[in-house]
Amino acid sequence: MPQPAKLRAKVTQIVVHAPSVRSFVLAPERPAPRFRPGQFLHLALDPYDPAQHWPESRVFSIASPPEDRESLRITVSAVGDFTQRMMRLGEGDEVWVKLPYGDFIIESQGSGPLILVAGGTGITPFVSFLASAGASASAPVRVLYGVRRSDLLIYRAVLDAAATRFRDLRWQAFVEEDAGAGERAGRLSVEAALAEARDAGAPGPAVFHLSGPPQMLRLFQSGLAAAGVPPARVRADAWD
């Protein structure tokens, strides 16, 4: 795995999805080191002095595909002082990043279905995999994407495009408030994830990847364990 690099980066684009949810596109001063889908970066808002310690930072999953090393995309939900400060960033502002980190790697292994369960901005590590031009999967891929409102399905286009490129990929939106056409009303559930694994019909056992708020991860980990899914087939990307 490449050694993490510390890079100055410029904010080149900000997409406002909701008052407290934004995507930031960052242009590093030189191409970022190679990373794998599912990995994350550390982002610092204050200048970094190599003679000093790394400044205060937070970690964010990389949503851009791994072949795009000159443009890094992250999606942020403002839930604390640091991310509230990020909401005041403007295009042209400079930040610092260091990457890559993490072993929550998204890839298809063997013949079993790949079940990707995302709550809110927890979709981002999966987007890196699904948006990659070189990504493929011999086994079925199922994506369960849960949000509070339909307008927060911010990566709908990426999922639709992936469904046309992958041999066998389907995704389902779960919307808590005012679900629209083609969307399931209500929250993500362990039962829904297990049903997708059964319906995929592949010969091998399913591997579940979970990404979202801590409460969601605990619910799914305990529910899958109760259903007899071995811990080795459940991978979680914990974040706050």
Beta strands, then each sheet from edge to edge (+ up, - down):
strand 1: 5-18
strand 2: 21-28
strand 3: 40-44
strand 4: 57-61
strand 5: 72-77
strand 6: 94-101
strand 7: 114-119
strand 8: 141-149
strand 9: 169-177
strand 10: 184-185
strand 11: 207-212
strand 12: 234-238
sheet 1: 4+ 3- 6+ 1- 2+ 5-
sheet 2: 10+ 9+ 8+ 7+ 11+ 12+
end
